[in-house]
Amino acid sequence: MNCWEFKKCGREKGGAKEKELGLCPAYPDNGKQCARIAGTLCGGQVQGTFASKLSNCMQCDFYKSEHYIKNR
């Protein structure tokens, strides 16, 4: 499962929020490692680099799930 499926953010291609917020930079190839990608969505806000958002990501249900691939 990819982050946009798990979180239902709507930023995937053809998603409900693609036009409003833009296509997620994790789409289509990094949906299982979204914390490493700058510009992903968290709490309705576009996030920055991996280093600046890691503490937020570590609190994320998706990041803590079995779907997130931490060692790639």
Chimera marker file (.cmm) of the C-alpha trace (Angstrom):
<marker_set name="trace">
<marker id="1" x="0.000" y="0.000" z="0.000" r="1" g="1" b="0" radius="0.5"/>
<marker id="2" x="1.265" y="3.475" z="-0.864" r="1" g="1" b="0" radius="0.5"/>
<marker id="3" x="1.011" y="6.513" z="1.391" r="1" g="1" b="0" radius="0.5"/>
<marker id="4" x="-1.696" y="8.210" z="-0.712" r="1" g="1" b="0" radius="0.5"/>
<marker id="5" x="-3.864" y="5.087" z="-0.413" r="1" g="1" b="0" radius="0.5"/>
<marker id="6" x="-3.276" y="4.796" z="3.341" r="1" g="1" b="0" radius="0.5"/>
<marker id="7" x="-3.687" y="8.514" z="4.134" r="1" g="1" b="0" radius="0.5"/>
<marker id="8" x="-6.292" y="9.266" z="1.425" r="1" g="1" b="0" radius="0.5"/>
<marker id="9" x="-4.664" y="12.650" z="0.789" r="1" g="1" b="0" radius="0.5"/>
<marker id="10" x="-5.945" y="12.941" z="-2.781" r="1" g="1" b="0" radius="0.5"/>
<marker id="11" x="-2.610" y="14.065" z="-4.254" r="1" g="1" b="0" radius="0.5"/>
<marker id="12" x="-2.163" y="11.017" z="-6.482" r="1" g="1" b="0" radius="0.5"/>
<marker id="13" x="-2.764" y="11.285" z="-10.242" r="1" g="1" b="0" radius="0.5"/>
<marker id="14" x="-6.490" y="11.881" z="-10.701" r="1" g="1" b="0" radius="0.5"/>
<marker id="15" x="-6.959" y="12.304" z="-6.937" r="1" g="1" b="0" radius="0.5"/>
<marker id="16" x="-9.510" y="14.643" z="-5.364" r="1" g="1" b="0" radius="0.5"/>
<marker id="17" x="-6.889" y="17.217" z="-4.334" r="1" g="1" b="0" radius="0.5"/>
<marker id="18" x="-4.439" y="16.939" z="-7.229" r="1" g="1" b="0" radius="0.5"/>
<marker id="19" x="-5.597" y="20.199" z="-8.850" r="1" g="1" b="0" radius="0.5"/>
<marker id="20" x="-5.744" y="22.105" z="-5.547" r="1" g="1" b="0" radius="0.5"/>
<marker id="21" x="-2.473" y="20.881" z="-3.967" r="1" g="1" b="0" radius="0.5"/>
<marker id="22" x="-0.599" y="19.457" z="-6.940" r="1" g="1" b="0" radius="0.5"/>
<marker id="23" x="0.615" y="15.975" z="-7.686" r="1" g="1" b="0" radius="0.5"/>
<marker id="24" x="2.458" y="14.460" z="-4.722" r="1" g="1" b="0" radius="0.5"/>
<marker id="25" x="6.203" y="14.244" z="-5.341" r="1" g="1" b="0" radius="0.5"/>
<marker id="26" x="6.150" y="10.704" z="-3.887" r="1" g="1" b="0" radius="0.5"/>
<marker id="27" x="3.776" y="9.596" z="-6.676" r="1" g="1" b="0" radius="0.5"/>
<marker id="28" x="4.173" y="7.096" z="-8.362" r="1" g="1" b="0" radius="0.5"/>
<marker id="29" x="7.475" y="5.544" z="-7.290" r="1" g="1" b="0" radius="0.5"/>
<marker id="30" x="8.039" y="6.563" z="-3.662" r="1" g="1" b="0" radius="0.5"/>
<marker id="31" x="4.721" y="5.921" z="-1.964" r="1" g="1" b="0" radius="0.5"/>
<marker id="32" x="6.315" y="3.509" z="0.478" r="1" g="1" b="0" radius="0.5"/>
<marker id="33" x="9.135" y="5.886" z="1.426" r="1" g="1" b="0" radius="0.5"/>
<marker id="34" x="7.368" y="9.248" z="1.423" r="1" g="1" b="0" radius="0.5"/>
<marker id="35" x="9.289" y="10.568" z="4.454" r="1" g="1" b="0" radius="0.5"/>
<marker id="36" x="12.401" y="10.747" z="2.293" r="1" g="1" b="0" radius="0.5"/>
<marker id="37" x="10.696" y="12.914" z="-0.338" r="1" g="1" b="0" radius="0.5"/>
<marker id="38" x="10.468" y="16.703" z="0.039" r="1" g="1" b="0" radius="0.5"/>
<marker id="39" x="7.083" y="18.295" z="-0.613" r="1" g="1" b="0" radius="0.5"/>
<marker id="40" x="4.812" y="15.547" z="0.685" r="1" g="1" b="0" radius="0.5"/>
<marker id="41" x="1.718" y="16.428" z="2.690" r="1" g="1" b="0" radius="0.5"/>
<marker id="42" x="1.406" y="16.149" z="6.479" r="1" g="1" b="0" radius="0.5"/>
<marker id="43" x="-1.471" y="17.514" z="8.525" r="1" g="1" b="0" radius="0.5"/>
<marker id="44" x="-2.725" y="19.410" z="5.497" r="1" g="1" b="0" radius="0.5"/>
<marker id="45" x="0.621" y="21.191" z="5.074" r="1" g="1" b="0" radius="0.5"/>
<marker id="46" x="3.268" y="20.630" z="2.426" r="1" g="1" b="0" radius="0.5"/>
<marker id="47" x="6.463" y="19.492" z="4.151" r="1" g="1" b="0" radius="0.5"/>
<marker id="48" x="10.119" y="20.208" z="3.448" r="1" g="1" b="0" radius="0.5"/>
<marker id="49" x="13.209" y="18.026" z="3.330" r="1" g="1" b="0" radius="0.5"/>
<marker id="50" x="13.673" y="14.668" z="5.038" r="1" g="1" b="0" radius="0.5"/>
<marker id="51" x="15.799" y="16.222" z="7.777" r="1" g="1" b="0" radius="0.5"/>
<marker id="52" x="13.283" y="18.966" z="8.532" r="1" g="1" b="0" radius="0.5"/>
<marker id="53" x="10.217" y="16.723" z="8.586" r="1" g="1" b="0" radius="0.5"/>
<marker id="54" x="11.546" y="13.488" z="10.094" r="1" g="1" b="0" radius="0.5"/>
<marker id="55" x="10.259" y="14.216" z="13.602" r="1" g="1" b="0" radius="0.5"/>
<marker id="56" x="6.742" y="14.742" z="12.173" r="1" g="1" b="0" radius="0.5"/>
<marker id="57" x="7.023" y="11.618" z="10.033" r="1" g="1" b="0" radius="0.5"/>
<marker id="58" x="8.010" y="9.507" z="13.023" r="1" g="1" b="0" radius="0.5"/>
<marker id="59" x="4.593" y="10.331" z="14.529" r="1" g="1" b="0" radius="0.5"/>
<marker id="60" x="2.737" y="9.387" z="11.319" r="1" g="1" b="0" radius="0.5"/>
<marker id="61" x="0.476" y="6.318" z="11.285" r="1" g="1" b="0" radius="0.5"/>
<marker id="62" x="1.718" y="5.401" z="7.816" r="1" g="1" b="0" radius="0.5"/>
<marker id="63" x="5.402" y="5.776" z="8.753" r="1" g="1" b="0" radius="0.5"/>
<marker id="64" x="4.803" y="3.508" z="11.757" r="1" g="1" b="0" radius="0.5"/>
<marker id="65" x="2.838" y="0.957" z="9.690" r="1" g="1" b="0" radius="0.5"/>
<marker id="66" x="4.126" y="-2.174" z="8.013" r="1" g="1" b="0" radius="0.5"/>
<marker id="67" x="3.564" y="-0.453" z="4.645" r="1" g="1" b="0" radius="0.5"/>
<marker id="68" x="6.423" y="2.036" z="5.053" r="1" g="1" b="0" radius="0.5"/>
<marker id="69" x="9.754" y="0.624" z="3.839" r="1" g="1" b="0" radius="0.5"/>
<marker id="70" x="12.496" y="1.980" z="6.077" r="1" g="1" b="0" radius="0.5"/>
<marker id="71" x="15.491" y="0.063" z="4.689" r="1" g="1" b="0" radius="0.5"/>
<marker id="72" x="15.730" y="0.607" z="0.981" r="1" g="1" b="0" radius="0.5"/>
<link id1="1" id2="2" r="1" g="1" b="0" radius="0.2"/>
<link id1="2" id2="3" r="1" g="1" b="0" radius="0.2"/>
<link id1="3" id2="4" r="1" g="1" b="0" radius="0.2"/>
<link id1="4" id2="5" r="1" g="1" b="0" radius="0.2"/>
<link id1="5" id2="6" r="1" g="1" b="0" radius="0.2"/>
<link id1="6" id2="7" r="1" g="1" b="0" radius="0.2"/>
<link id1="7" id2="8" r="1" g="1" b="0" radius="0.2"/>
<link id1="8" id2="9" r="1" g="1" b="0" radius="0.2"/>
<link id1="9" id2="10" r="1" g="1" b="0" radius="0.2"/>
<link id1="10" id2="11" r="1" g="1" b="0" radius="0.2"/>
<link id1="11" id2="12" r="1" g="1" b="0" radius="0.2"/>
<link id1="12" id2="13" r="1" g="1" b="0" radius="0.2"/>
<link id1="13" id2="14" r="1" g="1" b="0" radius="0.2"/>
<link id1="14" id2="15" r="1" g="1" b="0" radius="0.2"/>
<link id1="15" id2="16" r="1" g="1" b="0" radius="0.2"/>
<link id1="16" id2="17" r="1" g="1" b="0" radius="0.2"/>
<link id1="17" id2="18" r="1" g="1" b="0" radius="0.2"/>
<link id1="18" id2="19" r="1" g="1" b="0" radius="0.2"/>
<link id1="19" id2="20" r="1" g="1" b="0" radius="0.2"/>
<link id1="20" id2="21" r="1" g="1" b="0" radius="0.2"/>
<link id1="21" id2="22" r="1" g="1" b="0" radius="0.2"/>
<link id1="22" id2="23" r="1" g="1" b="0" radius="0.2"/>
<link id1="23" id2="24" r="1" g="1" b="0" radius="0.2"/>
<link id1="24" id2="25" r="1" g="1" b="0" radius="0.2"/>
<link id1="25" id2="26" r="1" g="1" b="0" radius="0.2"/>
<link id1="26" id2="27" r="1" g="1" b="0" radius="0.2"/>
<link id1="27" id2="28" r="1" g="1" b="0" radius="0.2"/>
<link id1="28" id2="29" r="1" g="1" b="0" radius="0.2"/>
<link id1="29" id2="30" r="1" g="1" b="0" radius="0.2"/>
<link id1="30" id2="31" r="1" g="1" b="0" radius="0.2"/>
<link id1="31" id2="32" r="1" g="1" b="0" radius="0.2"/>
<link id1="32" id2="33" r="1" g="1" b="0" radius="0.2"/>
<link id1="33" id2="34" r="1" g="1" b="0" radius="0.2"/>
<link id1="34" id2="35" r="1" g="1" b="0" radius="0.2"/>
<link id1="35" id2="36" r="1" g="1" b="0" radius="0.2"/>
<link id1="36" id2="37" r="1" g="1" b="0" radius="0.2"/>
<link id1="37" id2="38" r="1" g="1" b="0" radius="0.2"/>
<link id1="38" id2="39" r="1" g="1" b="0" radius="0.2"/>
<link id1="39" id2="40" r="1" g="1" b="0" radius="0.2"/>
<link id1="40" id2="41" r="1" g="1" b="0" radius="0.2"/>
<link id1="41" id2="42" r="1" g="1" b="0" radius="0.2"/>
<link id1="42" id2="43" r="1" g="1" b="0" radius="0.2"/>
<link id1="43" id2="44" r="1" g="1" b="0" radius="0.2"/>
<link id1="44" id2="45" r="1" g="1" b="0" radius="0.2"/>
<link id1="45" id2="46" r="1" g="1" b="0" radius="0.2"/>
<link id1="46" id2="47" r="1" g="1" b="0" radius="0.2"/>
<link id1="47" id2="48" r="1" g="1" b="0" radius="0.2"/>
<link id1="48" id2="49" r="1" g="1" b="0" radius="0.2"/>
<link id1="49" id2="50" r="1" g="1" b="0" radius="0.2"/>
<link id1="50" id2="51" r="1" g="1" b="0" radius="0.2"/>
<link id1="51" id2="52" r="1" g="1" b="0" radius="0.2"/>
<link id1="52" id2="53" r="1" g="1" b="0" radius="0.2"/>
<link id1="53" id2="54" r="1" g="1" b="0" radius="0.2"/>
<link id1="54" id2="55" r="1" g="1" b="0" radius="0.2"/>
<link id1="55" id2="56" r="1" g="1" b="0" radius="0.2"/>
<link id1="56" id2="57" r="1" g="1" b="0" radius="0.2"/>
<link id1="57" id2="58" r="1" g="1" b="0" radius="0.2"/>
<link id1="58" id2="59" r="1" g="1" b="0" radius="0.2"/>
<link id1="59" id2="60" r="1" g="1" b="0" radius="0.2"/>
<link id1="60" id2="61" r="1" g="1" b="0" radius="0.2"/>
<link id1="61" id2="62" r="1" g="1" b="0" radius="0.2"/>
<link id1="62" id2="63" r="1" g="1" b="0" radius="0.2"/>
<link id1="63" id2="64" r="1" g="1" b="0" radius="0.2"/>
<link id1="64" id2="65" r="1" g="1" b="0" radius="0.2"/>
<link id1="65" id2="66" r="1" g="1" b="0" radius="0.2"/>
<link id1="66" id2="67" r="1" g="1" b="0" radius="0.2"/>
<link id1="67" id2="68" r="1" g="1" b="0" radius="0.2"/>
<link id1="68" id2="69" r="1" g="1" b="0" radius="0.2"/>
<link id1="69" id2="70" r="1" g="1" b="0" radius="0.2"/>
<link id1="70" id2="71" r="1" g="1" b="0" radius="0.2"/>
<link id1="71" id2="72" r="1" g="1" b="0" radius="0.2"/>
</marker_set>
